[in-house]
Amino acid sequence: MNVRAIVSDDGKTLTLEVRGKLDITLYKSFSDSYKDKIESVSKVVIDFNEVEYIDSSGLGMLLVLRERCGGDEGMIDIINTNPNVRKILQTTNFQQLFNIL
């Protein structure tokens, strides 16, 4: 499985651990990983520790997640990005939409 969802013990934070390439091949597993959990949490953390690449469809998946989290009101952190992925996120100005740590 390339996406693993973990809800914190207090039920407030959902962490999505993504592995490999965040592209169209992960669309279903990415959306399935959070769809039943998103309403009950107040924060989402996306762990890119094992993400080697993200393309435009992966960026789109992040935007869909952001909308489902309440848009500007949602709290989403993207953590552990490698330099290549971070560069893509910065080039597309995603730091204005997400907390990239």
Biopython code that builds the backbone (N, CA, C, O; Angstrom):
import numpy as np
from Bio.PDB.StructureBuilder import StructureBuilder

atoms = [
    (1, "MET", "N", (0.844, -1.189, 0.000)),
    (1, "MET", "CA", (0.000, 0.000, 0.000)),
    (1, "MET", "C", (0.885, 1.247, 0.000)),
    (1, "MET", "O", (1.835, 1.341, 0.778)),
    (2, "ASN", "N", (0.574, 2.184, -0.861)),
    (2, "ASN", "CA", (1.396, 3.375, -1.004)),
    (2, "ASN", "C", (0.904, 4.566, -0.198)),
    (2, "ASN", "O", (1.590, 5.585, -0.119)),
    (3, "VAL", "N", (-0.274, 4.451, 0.400)),
    (3, "VAL", "CA", (-0.778, 5.508, 1.270)),
    (3, "VAL", "C", (-1.324, 4.847, 2.526)),
    (3, "VAL", "O", (-2.161, 3.947, 2.466)),
    (4, "ARG", "N", (-0.834, 5.313, 3.653)),
    (4, "ARG", "CA", (-1.300, 4.787, 4.940)),
    (4, "ARG", "C", (-1.857, 5.938, 5.756)),
    (4, "ARG", "O", (-1.211, 6.976, 5.899)),
    (5, "ALA", "N", (-3.045, 5.758, 6.286)),
    (5, "ALA", "CA", (-3.702, 6.784, 7.101)),
    (5, "ALA", "C", (-3.642, 6.378, 8.567)),
    (5, "ALA", "O", (-3.965, 5.247, 8.930)),
    (6, "ILE", "N", (-3.220, 7.327, 9.402)),
    (6, "ILE", "CA", (-3.109, 7.078, 10.838)),
    (6, "ILE", "C", (-3.814, 8.219, 11.566)),
    (6, "ILE", "O", (-3.474, 9.387, 11.380)),
    (7, "VAL", "N", (-4.789, 7.877, 12.390)),
    (7, "VAL", "CA", (-5.476, 8.873, 13.210)),
    (7, "VAL", "C", (-4.803, 8.871, 14.576)),
    (7, "VAL", "O", (-4.574, 7.815, 15.164)),
    (8, "SER", "N", (-4.490, 10.064, 15.073)),
    (8, "SER", "CA", (-3.818, 10.184, 16.372)),
    (8, "SER", "C", (-4.701, 9.632, 17.485)),
    (8, "SER", "O", (-5.913, 9.492, 17.326)),
    (9, "ASP", "N", (-4.077, 9.325, 18.600)),
    (9, "ASP", "CA", (-4.802, 8.762, 19.741)),
    (9, "ASP", "C", (-5.932, 9.661, 20.218)),
    (9, "ASP", "O", (-6.968, 9.169, 20.667)),
    (10, "ASP", "N", (-5.745, 10.982, 20.126)),
    (10, "ASP", "CA", (-6.800, 11.896, 20.569)),
    (10, "ASP", "C", (-7.850, 12.142, 19.479)),
    (10, "ASP", "O", (-8.829, 12.850, 19.715)),
    (11, "GLY", "N", (-7.656, 11.569, 18.301)),
    (11, "GLY", "CA", (-8.623, 11.683, 17.220)),
    (11, "GLY", "C", (-8.659, 13.017, 16.508)),
    (11, "GLY", "O", (-9.572, 13.271, 15.723)),
    (12, "LYS", "N", (-7.686, 13.875, 16.764)),
    (12, "LYS", "CA", (-7.698, 15.222, 16.184)),
    (12, "LYS", "C", (-6.841, 15.373, 14.936)),
    (12, "LYS", "O", (-7.064, 16.290, 14.145)),
    (13, "THR", "N", (-5.864, 14.489, 14.744)),
    (13, "THR", "CA", (-4.931, 14.618, 13.632)),
    (13, "THR", "C", (-4.924, 13.354, 12.788)),
    (13, "THR", "O", (-4.833, 12.238, 13.300)),
    (14, "LEU", "N", (-5.021, 13.559, 11.488)),
    (14, "LEU", "CA", (-4.904, 12.471, 10.526)),
    (14, "LEU", "C", (-3.566, 12.628, 9.814)),
    (14, "LEU", "O", (-3.296, 13.670, 9.217)),
    (15, "THR", "N", (-2.735, 11.603, 9.876)),
    (15, "THR", "CA", (-1.461, 11.609, 9.168)),
    (15, "THR", "C", (-1.561, 10.659, 7.981)),
    (15, "THR", "O", (-1.946, 9.498, 8.121)),
    (16, "LEU", "N", (-1.206, 11.181, 6.809)),
    (16, "LEU", "CA", (-1.166, 10.373, 5.594)),
    (16, "LEU", "C", (0.287, 10.145, 5.220)),
    (16, "LEU", "O", (0.993, 11.088, 4.860)),
    (17, "GLU", "N", (0.736, 8.910, 5.302)),
    (17, "GLU", "CA", (2.098, 8.549, 4.903)),
    (17, "GLU", "C", (2.051, 8.077, 3.463)),
    (17, "GLU", "O", (1.426, 7.064, 3.150)),
    (18, "VAL", "N", (2.718, 8.817, 2.591)),
    (18, "VAL", "CA", (2.696, 8.513, 1.160)),
    (18, "VAL", "C", (4.057, 7.959, 0.761)),
    (18, "VAL", "O", (5.093, 8.443, 1.219)),
    (19, "ARG", "N", (4.048, 6.935, -0.102)),
    (19, "ARG", "CA", (5.296, 6.311, -0.564)),
    (19, "ARG", "C", (5.348, 6.304, -2.081)),
    (19, "ARG", "O", (4.322, 6.157, -2.746)),
    (20, "GLY", "N", (6.534, 6.461, -2.617)),
    (20, "GLY", "CA", (6.733, 6.348, -4.056)),
    (20, "GLY", "C", (6.440, 7.634, -4.791)),
    (20, "GLY", "O", (6.890, 8.707, -4.390)),
    (21, "LYS", "N", (5.686, 7.523, -5.864)),
    (21, "LYS", "CA", (5.350, 8.673, -6.703)),
    (21, "LYS", "C", (3.907, 9.075, -6.450)),
    (21, "LYS", "O", (3.004, 8.241, -6.496)),
    (22, "LEU", "N", (3.694, 10.371, -6.180)),
    (22, "LEU", "CA", (2.327, 10.872, -6.023)),
    (22, "LEU", "C", (1.866, 11.321, -7.402)),
    (22, "LEU", "O", (2.072, 12.464, -7.811)),
    (23, "ASP", "N", (1.235, 10.384, -8.105)),
    (23, "ASP", "CA", (0.741, 10.652, -9.450)),
    (23, "ASP", "C", (-0.627, 9.992, -9.609)),
    (23, "ASP", "O", (-1.204, 9.514, -8.633)),
    (24, "ILE", "N", (-1.136, 9.967, -10.817)),
    (24, "ILE", "CA", (-2.500, 9.492, -11.052)),
    (24, "ILE", "C", (-2.706, 8.043, -10.608)),
    (24, "ILE", "O", (-3.829, 7.649, -10.294)),
    (25, "THR", "N", (-1.654, 7.262, -10.579)),
    (25, "THR", "CA", (-1.799, 5.866, -10.151)),
    (25, "THR", "C", (-2.174, 5.751, -8.678)),
    (25, "THR", "O", (-2.671, 4.709, -8.249)),
    (26, "LEU", "N", (-1.944, 6.801, -7.900)),
    (26, "LEU", "CA", (-2.297, 6.786, -6.473)),
    (26, "LEU", "C", (-3.629, 7.483, -6.180)),
    (26, "LEU", "O", (-4.029, 7.579, -5.020)),
    (27, "TYR", "N", (-4.319, 7.968, -7.211)),
    (27, "TYR", "CA", (-5.531, 8.753, -6.985)),
    (27, "TYR", "C", (-6.521, 8.041, -6.067)),
    (27, "TYR", "O", (-6.936, 8.603, -5.054)),
    (28, "LYS", "N", (-6.899, 6.826, -6.405)),
    (28, "LYS", "CA", (-7.912, 6.115, -5.624)),
    (28, "LYS", "C", (-7.433, 5.823, -4.200)),
    (28, "LYS", "O", (-8.158, 6.077, -3.238)),
    (29, "SER", "N", (-6.231, 5.298, -4.065)),
    (29, "SER", "CA", (-5.760, 4.969, -2.717)),
    (29, "SER", "C", (-5.560, 6.224, -1.876)),
    (29, "SER", "O", (-5.791, 6.195, -0.667)),
    (30, "PHE", "N", (-5.133, 7.328, -2.494)),
    (30, "PHE", "CA", (-4.963, 8.573, -1.749)),
    (30, "PHE", "C", (-6.311, 9.094, -1.246)),
    (30, "PHE", "O", (-6.454, 9.413, -0.066)),
    (31, "SER", "N", (-7.290, 9.180, -2.135)),
    (31, "SER", "CA", (-8.598, 9.701, -1.713)),
    (31, "SER", "C", (-9.299, 8.737, -0.762)),
    (31, "SER", "O", (-9.953, 9.176, 0.184)),
    (32, "ASP", "N", (-9.175, 7.435, -0.995)),
    (32, "ASP", "CA", (-9.782, 6.456, -0.083)),
    (32, "ASP", "C", (-9.165, 6.515, 1.308)),
    (32, "ASP", "O", (-9.831, 6.207, 2.297)),
    (33, "SER", "N", (-7.903, 6.907, 1.391)),
    (33, "SER", "CA", (-7.212, 6.909, 2.687)),
    (33, "SER", "C", (-7.788, 7.936, 3.658)),
    (33, "SER", "O", (-7.690, 7.755, 4.871)),
    (34, "TYR", "N", (-8.382, 9.003, 3.150)),
    (34, "TYR", "CA", (-8.889, 10.040, 4.048)),
    (34, "TYR", "C", (-10.404, 10.256, 3.983)),
    (34, "TYR", "O", (-10.952, 10.907, 4.873)),
    (35, "LYS", "N", (-11.088, 9.752, 2.990)),
    (35, "LYS", "CA", (-12.488, 10.130, 2.777)),
    (35, "LYS", "C", (-13.406, 9.830, 3.957)),
    (35, "LYS", "O", (-14.332, 10.600, 4.212)),
    (36, "ASP", "N", (-13.184, 8.751, 4.677)),
    (36, "ASP", "CA", (-14.037, 8.412, 5.821)),
    (36, "ASP", "C", (-13.533, 8.986, 7.137)),
    (36, "ASP", "O", (-14.175, 8.817, 8.174)),
    (37, "LYS", "N", (-12.388, 9.666, 7.105)),
    (37, "LYS", "CA", (-11.780, 10.156, 8.338)),
    (37, "LYS", "C", (-11.725, 11.673, 8.425)),
    (37, "LYS", "O", (-11.587, 12.225, 9.517)),
    (38, "ILE", "N", (-11.831, 12.346, 7.304)),
    (38, "ILE", "CA", (-11.569, 13.785, 7.227)),
    (38, "ILE", "C", (-12.537, 14.625, 8.061)),
    (38, "ILE", "O", (-12.156, 15.669, 8.591)),
    (39, "GLU", "N", (-13.758, 14.183, 8.176)),
    (39, "GLU", "CA", (-14.769, 14.962, 8.901)),
    (39, "GLU", "C", (-14.530, 14.989, 10.409)),
    (39, "GLU", "O", (-14.971, 15.911, 11.095)),
    (40, "SER", "N", (-13.836, 13.985, 10.920)),
    (40, "SER", "CA", (-13.693, 13.882, 12.371)),
    (40, "SER", "C", (-12.389, 14.455, 12.917)),
    (40, "SER", "O", (-12.182, 14.452, 14.131)),
    (41, "VAL", "N", (-11.508, 14.944, 12.049)),
    (41, "VAL", "CA", (-10.227, 15.478, 12.517)),
    (41, "VAL", "C", (-10.163, 16.986, 12.302)),
    (41, "VAL", "O", (-10.909, 17.541, 11.495)),
    (42, "SER", "N", (-9.268, 17.637, 13.029)),
    (42, "SER", "CA", (-9.114, 19.082, 12.877)),
    (42, "SER", "C", (-7.819, 19.451, 12.148)),
    (42, "SER", "O", (-7.609, 20.612, 11.799)),
    (43, "LYS", "N", (-6.956, 18.461, 11.922)),
    (43, "LYS", "CA", (-5.684, 18.728, 11.256)),
    (43, "LYS", "C", (-5.269, 17.510, 10.437)),
    (43, "LYS", "O", (-5.515, 16.367, 10.821)),
    (44, "VAL", "N", (-4.630, 17.786, 9.294)),
    (44, "VAL", "CA", (-4.090, 16.718, 8.455)),
    (44, "VAL", "C", (-2.596, 16.966, 8.269)),
    (44, "VAL", "O", (-2.170, 18.083, 7.977)),
    (45, "VAL", "N", (-1.821, 15.920, 8.439)),
    (45, "VAL", "CA", (-0.385, 15.956, 8.190)),
    (45, "VAL", "C", (-0.105, 14.970, 7.068)),
    (45, "VAL", "O", (-0.486, 13.801, 7.140)),
    (46, "ILE", "N", (0.567, 15.457, 6.028)),
    (46, "ILE", "CA", (0.943, 14.592, 4.920)),
    (46, "ILE", "C", (2.450, 14.381, 5.012)),
    (46, "ILE", "O", (3.230, 15.323, 4.873)),
    (47, "ASP", "N", (2.844, 13.151, 5.244)),
    (47, "ASP", "CA", (4.258, 12.812, 5.414)),
    (47, "ASP", "C", (4.817, 12.335, 4.075)),
    (47, "ASP", "O", (4.453, 11.270, 3.578)),
    (48, "PHE", "N", (5.710, 13.147, 3.500)),
    (48, "PHE", "CA", (6.320, 12.848, 2.207)),
    (48, "PHE", "C", (7.703, 12.242, 2.362)),
    (48, "PHE", "O", (8.505, 12.300, 1.430)),
    (49, "ASN", "N", (8.001, 11.663, 3.515)),
    (49, "ASN", "CA", (9.325, 11.108, 3.766)),
    (49, "ASN", "C", (9.765, 10.139, 2.677)),
    (49, "ASN", "O", (10.943, 10.094, 2.325)),
    (50, "GLU", "N", (8.827, 9.364, 2.141)),
    (50, "GLU", "CA", (9.171, 8.359, 1.136)),
    (50, "GLU", "C", (8.611, 8.698, -0.242)),
    (50, "GLU", "O", (8.465, 7.812, -1.084)),
    (51, "VAL", "N", (8.297, 9.973, -0.483)),
    (51, "VAL", "CA", (7.819, 10.396, -1.799)),
    (51, "VAL", "C", (9.016, 10.847, -2.621)),
    (51, "VAL", "O", (9.766, 11.738, -2.222)),
    (52, "GLU", "N", (9.177, 10.223, -3.758)),
    (52, "GLU", "CA", (10.316, 10.549, -4.619)),
    (52, "GLU", "C", (9.950, 11.508, -5.742)),
    (52, "GLU", "O", (10.831, 12.106, -6.361)),
    (53, "TYR", "N", (8.646, 11.661, -6.013)),
    (53, "TYR", "CA", (8.228, 12.471, -7.156)),
    (53, "TYR", "C", (6.758, 12.854, -7.000)),
    (53, "TYR", "O", (5.965, 12.090, -6.451)),
    (54, "ILE", "N", (6.406, 14.030, -7.481)),
    (54, "ILE", "CA", (5.015, 14.457, -7.535)),
    (54, "ILE", "C", (4.783, 15.136, -8.881)),
    (54, "ILE", "O", (5.594, 15.953, -9.317)),
    (55, "ASP", "N", (3.677, 14.797, -9.536)),
    (55, "ASP", "CA", (3.371, 15.433, -10.817)),
    (55, "ASP", "C", (2.098, 16.274, -10.683)),
    (55, "ASP", "O", (1.583, 16.454, -9.580)),
    (56, "SER", "N", (1.600, 16.781, -11.798)),
    (56, "SER", "CA", (0.449, 17.682, -11.752)),
    (56, "SER", "C", (-0.798, 17.004, -11.202)),
    (56, "SER", "O", (-1.607, 17.657, -10.542)),
    (57, "SER", "N", (-0.971, 15.721, -11.455)),
    (57, "SER", "CA", (-2.136, 15.037, -10.884)),
    (57, "SER", "C", (-1.980, 14.896, -9.372)),
    (57, "SER", "O", (-2.970, 14.963, -8.642)),
    (58, "GLY", "N", (-0.758, 14.702, -8.895)),
    (58, "GLY", "CA", (-0.506, 14.666, -7.453)),
    (58, "GLY", "C", (-0.788, 16.010, -6.809)),
    (58, "GLY", "O", (-1.347, 16.074, -5.715)),
    (59, "LEU", "N", (-0.401, 17.088, -7.488)),
    (59, "LEU", "CA", (-0.715, 18.434, -6.987)),
    (59, "LEU", "C", (-2.227, 18.636, -6.938)),
    (59, "LEU", "O", (-2.754, 19.235, -6.001)),
    (60, "GLY", "N", (-2.913, 18.132, -7.951)),
    (60, "GLY", "CA", (-4.369, 18.221, -7.966)),
    (60, "GLY", "C", (-4.998, 17.458, -6.814)),
    (60, "GLY", "O", (-5.978, 17.918, -6.229)),
    (61, "MET", "N", (-4.448, 16.305, -6.482)),
    (61, "MET", "CA", (-4.970, 15.524, -5.352)),
    (61, "MET", "C", (-4.814, 16.285, -4.047)),
    (61, "MET", "O", (-5.682, 16.223, -3.177)),
    (62, "LEU", "N", (-3.697, 17.009, -3.910)),
    (62, "LEU", "CA", (-3.500, 17.827, -2.709)),
    (62, "LEU", "C", (-4.530, 18.953, -2.651)),
    (62, "LEU", "O", (-5.024, 19.285, -1.573)),
    (63, "LEU", "N", (-4.856, 19.537, -3.793)),
    (63, "LEU", "CA", (-5.856, 20.610, -3.824)),
    (63, "LEU", "C", (-7.246, 20.091, -3.485)),
    (63, "LEU", "O", (-8.010, 20.771, -2.800)),
    (64, "VAL", "N", (-7.580, 18.899, -3.956)),
    (64, "VAL", "CA", (-8.877, 18.298, -3.615)),
    (64, "VAL", "C", (-8.941, 18.048, -2.114)),
    (64, "VAL", "O", (-9.952, 18.343, -1.477)),
    (65, "LEU", "N", (-7.874, 17.509, -1.549)),
    (65, "LEU", "CA", (-7.822, 17.286, -0.105)),
    (65, "LEU", "C", (-8.007, 18.602, 0.643)),
    (65, "LEU", "O", (-8.741, 18.662, 1.629)),
    (66, "ARG", "N", (-7.347, 19.643, 0.178)),
    (66, "ARG", "CA", (-7.459, 20.963, 0.812)),
    (66, "ARG", "C", (-8.906, 21.450, 0.817)),
    (66, "ARG", "O", (-9.386, 21.975, 1.822)),
    (67, "GLU", "N", (-9.591, 21.278, -0.293)),
    (67, "GLU", "CA", (-11.000, 21.693, -0.362)),
    (67, "GLU", "C", (-11.853, 20.884, 0.593)),
    (67, "GLU", "O", (-12.735, 21.436, 1.249)),
    (68, "ARG", "N", (-11.610, 19.593, 0.684)),
    (68, "ARG", "CA", (-12.385, 18.734, 1.585)),
    (68, "ARG", "C", (-12.096, 19.040, 3.055)),
    (68, "ARG", "O", (-12.884, 18.702, 3.938)),
    (69, "CYS", "N", (-10.956, 19.682, 3.300)),
    (69, "CYS", "CA", (-10.597, 20.089, 4.670)),
    (69, "CYS", "C", (-11.106, 21.493, 4.999)),
    (69, "CYS", "O", (-10.845, 21.999, 6.091)),
    (70, "GLY", "N", (-11.814, 22.116, 4.094)),
    (70, "GLY", "CA", (-12.358, 23.442, 4.378)),
    (70, "GLY", "C", (-11.647, 24.580, 3.682)),
    (70, "GLY", "O", (-11.844, 25.739, 4.050)),
    (71, "GLY", "N", (-10.831, 24.290, 2.694)),
    (71, "GLY", "CA", (-10.143, 25.348, 1.950)),
    (71, "GLY", "C", (-9.205, 26.140, 2.833)),
    (71, "GLY", "O", (-8.318, 25.574, 3.472)),
    (72, "ASP", "N", (-9.397, 27.457, 2.871)),
    (72, "ASP", "CA", (-8.522, 28.321, 3.664)),
    (72, "ASP", "C", (-8.615, 28.039, 5.160)),
    (72, "ASP", "O", (-7.694, 28.361, 5.912)),
    (73, "GLU", "N", (-9.707, 27.446, 5.590)),
    (73, "GLU", "CA", (-9.904, 27.154, 7.018)),
    (73, "GLU", "C", (-9.224, 25.854, 7.448)),
    (73, "GLU", "O", (-9.044, 25.618, 8.642)),
    (74, "GLY", "N", (-8.852, 25.025, 6.502)),
    (74, "GLY", "CA", (-8.249, 23.739, 6.828)),
    (74, "GLY", "C", (-6.817, 23.874, 7.308)),
    (74, "GLY", "O", (-6.096, 24.789, 6.909)),
    (75, "MET", "N", (-6.421, 22.963, 8.156)),
    (75, "MET", "CA", (-5.046, 22.933, 8.663)),
    (75, "MET", "C", (-4.357, 21.711, 8.081)),
    (75, "MET", "O", (-4.631, 20.579, 8.481)),
    (76, "ILE", "N", (-3.448, 21.953, 7.121)),
    (76, "ILE", "CA", (-2.732, 20.854, 6.479)),
    (76, "ILE", "C", (-1.243, 21.159, 6.483)),
    (76, "ILE", "O", (-0.807, 22.200, 5.990)),
    (77, "ASP", "N", (-0.471, 20.239, 7.044)),
    (77, "ASP", "CA", (0.981, 20.330, 7.034)),
    (77, "ASP", "C", (1.533, 19.276, 6.084)),
    (77, "ASP", "O", (1.075, 18.133, 6.083)),
    (78, "ILE", "N", (2.509, 19.656, 5.282)),
    (78, "ILE", "CA", (3.253, 18.711, 4.462)),
    (78, "ILE", "C", (4.652, 18.656, 5.051)),
    (78, "ILE", "O", (5.343, 19.672, 5.126)),
    (79, "ILE", "N", (5.067, 17.465, 5.468)),
    (79, "ILE", "CA", (6.346, 17.328, 6.156)),
    (79, "ILE", "C", (7.271, 16.370, 5.400)),
    (79, "ILE", "O", (6.833, 15.572, 4.572)),
    (80, "ASN", "N", (8.560, 16.479, 5.715)),
    (80, "ASN", "CA", (9.591, 15.552, 5.237)),
    (80, "ASN", "C", (9.701, 15.485, 3.715)),
    (80, "ASN", "O", (9.820, 14.398, 3.150)),
    (81, "THR", "N", (9.663, 16.627, 3.058)),
    (81, "THR", "CA", (9.814, 16.623, 1.601)),
    (81, "THR", "C", (11.288, 16.570, 1.217)),
    (81, "THR", "O", (12.129, 17.201, 1.858)),
    (82, "ASN", "N", (11.589, 15.823, 0.179)),
    (82, "ASN", "CA", (12.961, 15.834, -0.321)),
    (82, "ASN", "C", (13.155, 17.100, -1.155)),
    (82, "ASN", "O", (12.169, 17.741, -1.518)),
    (83, "PRO", "N", (14.385, 17.475, -1.469)),
    (83, "PRO", "CA", (14.634, 18.737, -2.191)),
    (83, "PRO", "C", (13.899, 18.855, -3.529)),
    (83, "PRO", "O", (13.431, 19.939, -3.878)),
    (84, "ASN", "N", (13.791, 17.756, -4.283)),
    (84, "ASN", "CA", (13.112, 17.811, -5.580)),
    (84, "ASN", "C", (11.613, 18.073, -5.432)),
    (84, "ASN", "O", (11.044, 18.887, -6.161)),
    (85, "VAL", "N", (10.988, 17.391, -4.501)),
    (85, "VAL", "CA", (9.554, 17.585, -4.262)),
    (85, "VAL", "C", (9.306, 18.979, -3.699)),
    (85, "VAL", "O", (8.355, 19.649, -4.100)),
    (86, "ARG", "N", (10.149, 19.417, -2.780)),
    (86, "ARG", "CA", (10.009, 20.758, -2.210)),
    (86, "ARG", "C", (10.105, 21.826, -3.305)),
    (86, "ARG", "O", (9.363, 22.808, -3.282)),
    (87, "LYS", "N", (11.009, 21.635, -4.252)),
    (87, "LYS", "CA", (11.162, 22.588, -5.344)),
    (87, "LYS", "C", (9.888, 22.666, -6.187)),
    (87, "LYS", "O", (9.473, 23.755, -6.583)),
    (88, "ILE", "N", (9.273, 21.525, -6.461)),
    (88, "ILE", "CA", (8.014, 21.510, -7.221)),
    (88, "ILE", "C", (6.922, 22.236, -6.443)),
    (88, "ILE", "O", (6.170, 23.023, -7.018)),
    (89, "LEU", "N", (6.831, 21.980, -5.152)),
    (89, "LEU", "CA", (5.814, 22.642, -4.321)),
    (89, "LEU", "C", (6.045, 24.150, -4.272)),
    (89, "LEU", "O", (5.090, 24.925, -4.312)),
    (90, "GLN", "N", (7.291, 24.565, -4.187)),
    (90, "GLN", "CA", (7.596, 25.993, -4.145)),
    (90, "GLN", "C", (7.368, 26.657, -5.509)),
    (90, "GLN", "O", (6.861, 27.777, -5.571)),
    (91, "THR", "N", (7.731, 25.991, -6.577)),
    (91, "THR", "CA", (7.533, 26.530, -7.921)),
    (91, "THR", "C", (6.052, 26.771, -8.207)),
    (91, "THR", "O", (5.692, 27.717, -8.907)),
    (92, "THR", "N", (5.213, 25.919, -7.666)),
    (92, "THR", "CA", (3.766, 26.041, -7.878)),
    (92, "THR", "C", (3.082, 26.859, -6.775)),
    (92, "THR", "O", (1.854, 26.925, -6.718)),
    (93, "ASN", "N", (3.878, 27.475, -5.908)),
    (93, "ASN", "CA", (3.387, 28.332, -4.815)),
    (93, "ASN", "C", (2.470, 27.609, -3.828)),
    (93, "ASN", "O", (1.579, 28.225, -3.242)),
    (94, "PHE", "N", (2.683, 26.324, -3.646)),
    (94, "PHE", "CA", (1.864, 25.578, -2.692)),
    (94, "PHE", "C", (2.139, 25.995, -1.249)),
    (94, "PHE", "O", (1.336, 25.706, -0.363)),
    (95, "GLN", "N", (3.263, 26.671, -1.002)),
    (95, "GLN", "CA", (3.530, 27.157, 0.357)),
    (95, "GLN", "C", (2.511, 28.207, 0.780)),
    (95, "GLN", "O", (2.392, 28.500, 1.970)),
    (96, "GLN", "N", (1.777, 28.775, -0.166)),
    (96, "GLN", "CA", (0.718, 29.723, 0.164)),
    (96, "GLN", "C", (-0.575, 29.003, 0.555)),
    (96, "GLN", "O", (-1.471, 29.608, 1.144)),
    (97, "LEU", "N", (-0.672, 27.717, 0.229)),
    (97, "LEU", "CA", (-1.891, 26.952, 0.490)),
    (97, "LEU", "C", (-1.723, 25.917, 1.607)),
    (97, "LEU", "O", (-2.693, 25.518, 2.251)),
    (98, "PHE", "N", (-0.495, 25.499, 1.818)),
    (98, "PHE", "CA", (-0.185, 24.449, 2.809)),
    (98, "PHE", "C", (0.980, 24.910, 3.671)),
    (98, "PHE", "O", (1.778, 25.750, 3.256)),
    (99, "ASN", "N", (1.069, 24.354, 4.871)),
    (99, "ASN", "CA", (2.248, 24.558, 5.707)),
    (99, "ASN", "C", (3.263, 23.503, 5.291)),
    (99, "ASN", "O", (3.070, 22.318, 5.563)),
    (100, "ILE", "N", (4.329, 23.915, 4.642)),
    (100, "ILE", "CA", (5.352, 22.973, 4.201)),
    (100, "ILE", "C", (6.506, 23.065, 5.183)),
    (100, "ILE", "O", (7.217, 24.067, 5.248)),
    (101, "LEU", "N", (6.671, 21.998, 5.941)),
    (101, "LEU", "CA", (7.660, 21.973, 7.019)),
    (101, "LEU", "C", (8.798, 21.029, 6.697)),
    (101, "LEU", "O", (9.724, 20.882, 7.495)),
]
sb = StructureBuilder()
sb.init_structure("model")
sb.init_model(0)
sb.init_chain("A")
sb.init_seg("    ")
for serial, (resi, resn, name, xyz) in enumerate(atoms, 1):
    if name == "N":
        sb.init_residue(resn, " ", resi, " ")
    sb.init_atom(name, np.array(xyz, "f"), 0.0, 1.0, " ", f" {name:<3s}", serial, name[0])
structure = sb.get_structure()
